Amino acid sequence: MTTSTVHDRIVEACVLFLIVFTPFAFGTVEPWSEAVAEIVILGMVVTWLIGNLRNWELRFELPAGWLPAALFLALLAFQAV
């Protein structure tokens, strides 16, 4: 089991915020609602990069089911054309 760092907890909190906030915000047609989600996502990426580069370790791990998910998304993109 790995220990959770402050950076990991911040990213997890941002994910939970986005899961709750974006369905409500995208119901509106105002640009601020999309801007809030985009700014939070940018903050998550920056926090993740700072946390990994601070340890001189930039590792990207794919989850176990990434191949079926990628193939499904490719099928959706193909059908949209």
Order of alpha helices (4+ residues) and beta strands (2+ residues): alpha-alpha-alpha
